Amino acid sequence: MSSTDQIPNLDFSAPRRLTGMANRALTAWQTTACSVLKEHWHGLLGSGVDLEAGLVDSTIASKAVRALPDPGFAAKLAVGPEGFPAFFVFSARLVQTLVSDMLGTLGKEWPEVRQLTPAESSMVELLFGEVARSVGLAWPDVEPLPCHLDSVISRPLRSRVFPPDEILIRTLVRVTTPLGEENLIVLFPKAGLASIGISDGVQADSSNQRPAPQLRQLAERIPVTISVELGSASLSLAAMNGLNTGDVLILNQHISNPLEARIEGNLHWLGYPCRLGQRQGFRILSAADGWETGIHSSTREKV
């Protein structure tokens, strides 16, 4: 893992971050882009590399640029129909690790940071070109989002791509290599994201406003974990420590009552267990949205 001084200090104060559907949409888009990029890089690299989108916050450009790794390299992308700029920033040692992997010269320790040869610089352009292609292909609309590599910038700490007071949305992407983990920093201007439909701004007259189709599609791709509760039992600590193989716990759930299916602790469905081949299943009997109208009030009383 990188030392803490190499991880940007995320500021979760002002300016306001993306929230709600916009935040979920951005997370889903970037998660898909990481998966696509991993596949594209697989054909270029000799070793496996994993990418995982992580923390998201907002900051102004002047602060974001000061927190970039130095030395480092940035893929400056032109995104969307308007071609707004986006930054994907890598530390120098991460870039040299990827290049060494492409050349088949990757050792067991992080490579020494040095100036790249012209051939190695061409490989960096190839790697960064795949970043742009993955970002465009990960867009959930029918057509990929226009996105291309504008330039490769060395020493992004000294770059002047964004006005100092521009509000940026920043994401940390964890890159796992055979040598360890490094953070890739992604910077999107908030106004640029709004131009492609990723925005949670409230307008004066929102009664007739509908979420952009791309935004809804991104949000709908976010995985949700559903937990089905069989029942519960209360035991003393001594009794719990005395449990052995073959013992039976008596649960508080009557066999005639339906089971509860929850999302993040909130009850959403009632139903009964079933079997699907060799797997356990859950057949939904009633949903929470119907309870408010009294359709399944009798079912609720049993729980």
C-alpha positions in Angstrom: 0.0 0.0 0.0 1.2 3.5 -0.7 2.4 5.5 2.2 -0.1 7.9 3.6 1.7 11.0 2.3 1.0 9.7 -1.2 -2.8 9.6 -0.7 -4.5 12.9 -1.3 -6.2 14.4 1.8 -9.9 14.4 0.8 -11.8 17.4 1.9 -15.5 16.6 2.5 -16.5 20.1 3.4 -17.5 22.8 0.9 -18.0 22.8 -2.0 -21.1 20.6 -2.0 -20.6 17.1 -3.2 -22.8 15.2 -5.6 -25.6 13.4 -3.7 -28.5 11.1 -4.4 -29.0 9.7 -7.9 -26.2 11.8 -9.3 -23.6 10.4 -6.9 -24.9 6.8 -7.6 -24.8 7.4 -11.3 -21.2 8.6 -11.2 -20.2 5.7 -9.0 -21.8 3.2 -11.3 -20.2 4.8 -14.4 -16.8 4.8 -12.9 -17.1 1.3 -11.6 -18.0 0.0 -15.0 -15.2 2.0 -16.6 -12.7 0.4 -14.2 -14.0 -3.1 -15.2 -13.7 -2.2 -18.9 -10.2 -0.7 -18.5 -9.1 -3.8 -16.6 -10.2 -6.0 -19.6 -8.5 -3.7 -22.1 -5.2 -3.5 -20.1 -5.3 -7.3 -19.8 -4.2 -7.6 -23.4 -1.3 -5.2 -22.9 0.1 -6.2 -19.5 1.9 -9.4 -18.6 0.5 -9.4 -15.1 -3.0 -9.0 -13.7 -4.0 -5.5 -12.5 -7.2 -4.7 -10.6 -9.0 -1.3 -10.5 -11.6 -0.4 -7.9 -13.4 3.0 -7.7 -13.5 4.3 -4.1 -13.9 7.5 -2.3 -15.6 10.5 -4.0 -15.5 14.0 -2.8 -15.5 17.6 -4.2 -13.0 20.3 -4.0 -11.8 23.4 -5.9 -9.2 23.0 -8.6 -6.4 24.8 -6.8 -6.6 22.4 -3.8 -7.0 19.3 -6.0 -4.0 20.1 -8.2 -1.8 20.7 -5.1 -2.7 17.2 -3.9 -1.6 15.5 -7.1 1.4 13.1 -7.0 4.7 14.7 -8.0 6.3 13.4 -10.1 3.3 11.9 -11.9 1.5 11.6 -15.2 -2.0 12.6 -16.2 -4.2 11.5 -19.1 -6.1 14.6 -20.1 -9.4 13.5 -21.7 -11.9 15.4 -23.8 -15.3 14.1 -22.6 -18.8 14.4 -24.0 -20.1 16.3 -27.0 -18.7 19.5 -25.6 -15.3 17.9 -25.0 -14.9 19.1 -21.4 -11.5 18.2 -19.8 -11.1 15.4 -17.3 -7.9 14.3 -15.6 -6.8 10.8 -14.8 -3.6 11.2 -12.7 -1.1 8.4 -12.0 2.0 8.5 -9.8 5.3 8.2 -11.7 6.1 4.8 -10.1 2.7 3.4 -11.0 3.2 4.5 -14.7 6.7 2.9 -14.7 5.4 -0.2 -13.2 2.7 -0.6 -15.9 5.3 0.1 -18.6 7.7 -2.4 -17.1 4.9 -4.9 -17.1 4.3 -4.3 -20.8 8.0 -4.8 -21.5 8.2 -8.0 -19.4 10.9 -6.4 -17.2 8.8 -6.1 -14.0 10.8 -7.0 -10.9 9.7 -7.7 -7.4 10.0 -4.1 -6.1 8.7 -0.7 -7.3 10.9 0.6 -10.1 13.1 3.6 -9.6 11.5 6.8 -10.8 13.3 8.1 -13.8 12.7 9.9 -17.1 10.9 7.7 -19.7 12.5 6.8 -23.0 10.6 7.8 -26.2 9.5 4.2 -26.6 8.2 4.1 -23.0 6.4 7.4 -23.6 4.6 5.8 -26.6 3.5 2.9 -24.3 2.1 5.4 -21.8 0.0 7.0 -24.6 -1.2 3.5 -25.5 -2.2 2.8 -21.9 -3.9 6.2 -21.5 -5.7 5.8 -24.8 -7.4 2.8 -23.4 -8.4 4.9 -20.4 -10.3 7.2 -22.7 -11.8 4.4 -24.6 -13.0 2.6 -21.5 -14.6 5.8 -20.1 -16.6 6.3 -23.3 -17.7 2.6 -23.6 -18.8 2.5 -19.9 -21.4 5.1 -20.6 -24.9 3.3 -20.4 -26.6 5.1 -23.3 -27.2 3.3 -26.6 -24.2 5.1 -28.1 -20.8 5.4 -26.3 -20.0 8.8 -24.8 -17.6 10.7 -27.0 -14.2 10.6 -25.2 -10.7 10.7 -26.5 -7.2 11.2 -25.1 -6.3 14.9 -25.6 -2.8 14.7 -24.3 -0.4 13.1 -21.8 0.8 15.6 -19.2 3.9 15.1 -17.2 4.2 16.8 -13.8 0.4 17.4 -13.6 1.0 19.3 -10.3 2.1 22.2 -12.5 -0.8 21.9 -14.9 -3.2 24.8 -15.6 -6.1 22.7 -17.1 -8.7 23.9 -14.7 -9.4 27.5 -13.4 -8.3 27.8 -9.8 -11.8 28.2 -8.5 -13.4 25.5 -10.6 -15.4 22.9 -8.6 -14.1 19.4 -9.3 -15.5 16.0 -8.4 -12.6 13.8 -7.3 -12.5 10.0 -7.1 -9.8 7.8 -5.7 -9.4 4.6 -7.8 -7.3 1.9 -6.1 -5.0 0.2 -8.6 -3.6 -3.2 -7.4 -0.4 -4.4 -9.1 1.9 -7.3 -8.5 4.0 -4.9 -6.5 1.3 -3.4 -4.3 -1.4 -0.8 -4.4 -1.4 2.8 -5.7 -4.1 5.4 -6.1 -5.3 6.8 -9.4 -6.9 10.2 -9.0 -9.8 11.1 -11.3 -10.9 14.7 -11.6 -14.1 15.7 -13.4 -15.4 19.4 -13.5 -18.8 19.5 -11.8 -20.2 21.6 -14.6 -18.9 19.1 -17.2 -20.7 16.3 -15.5 -23.9 18.4 -15.4 -23.6 18.9 -19.2 -23.9 15.1 -19.7 -26.8 14.7 -17.2 -25.0 13.9 -14.0 -26.2 16.7 -11.7 -28.3 16.9 -8.5 -28.8 20.7 -8.8 -32.3 21.8 -7.8 -34.0 24.1 -10.3 -36.7 26.7 -9.6 -39.4 24.8 -11.4 -38.7 21.1 -11.1 -42.3 19.9 -11.3 -41.9 18.9 -15.0 -38.2 17.9 -14.7 -37.3 14.2 -15.2 -34.0 12.6 -14.6 -31.9 12.3 -17.8 -32.2 8.7 -19.3 -28.4 8.2 -18.9 -28.6 9.2 -15.3 -31.4 6.7 -14.5 -29.6 3.9 -16.4 -26.4 4.5 -14.5 -28.3 4.4 -11.1 -30.2 1.3 -12.0 -26.9 -0.6 -12.6 -25.8 -0.2 -8.9 -25.9 -3.6 -7.2 -28.2 -3.9 -4.1 -27.9 -6.7 -1.5 -31.2 -8.2 -0.3 -31.1 -10.1 3.0 -33.8 -12.7 3.9 -34.3 -13.2 7.6 -35.2 -16.7 8.8 -35.7 -15.6 12.4 -33.8 -14.7 15.6 -33.1 -16.1 19.0 -31.9 -14.6 22.3 -29.4 -16.6 24.4 -27.2 -15.8 27.3 -23.5 -15.6 26.7 -23.0 -18.8 28.6 -25.6 -20.7 26.6 -24.1 -19.4 23.3 -20.6 -20.6 24.3 -22.1 -24.0 25.1 -23.5 -24.6 21.6 -22.2 -27.7 19.8 -22.7 -29.4 16.5 -26.2 -30.9 16.4 -27.8 -28.4 18.8 -31.0 -26.8 17.7 -31.9 -23.1 18.2 -35.6 -22.2 18.6 -36.3 -19.1 16.6 -38.9 -16.5 17.2 -40.5 -17.1 13.8 -43.6 -19.2 13.5 -43.5 -21.7 10.6 -46.8 -20.3 9.2 -45.5 -16.7 9.0 -43.7 -15.4 5.9 -40.1 -14.5 6.0 -38.8 -10.9 5.8 -36.6 -9.6 2.9 -34.7 -6.4 3.8 -32.4 -3.9 2.1 -30.0 -2.1 4.4 -32.2 -3.1 7.4 -35.4 -1.8 5.9 -38.3 -4.3 5.3 -39.3 -4.4 1.6 -41.0 -7.8 1.0 -42.6 -10.8 2.7 -42.5 -14.2 1.2 -41.7 -17.9 1.6 -38.6 -20.0 1.0 -38.6 -22.2 -2.1 -36.1 -24.3 -4.1 -34.6 -23.5 -7.5 -32.6 -26.5 -8.6 -29.8 -26.8 -6.1 -30.2 -23.3 -4.8 -32.4 -21.8 -2.1 -35.0 -19.2 -3.3 -37.4 -16.7 -1.9 -40.9 -16.4 -3.4 -42.3 -12.9 -2.8 -45.8 -12.8 -1.3 -46.3 -9.1 -0.8 -44.3 -5.8 -1.2 -44.0 -2.8 1.1 -45.6 -0.4 -1.4 -48.9 -2.4 -1.2 -49.0 -2.3 2.5 -49.7 1.4 2.6 -53.0 0.8 0.8 -54.0 -2.0 3.1 -53.9 -4.7 0.5 -51.7 -7.0 2.6 -52.6 -5.8 6.0 -53.6 -9.3 7.1 -50.2 -10.6 6.1 -48.5 -7.9 8.1 -50.4 -8.8 11.3 -48.9 -12.2 11.3 -45.3 -10.9 11.5 
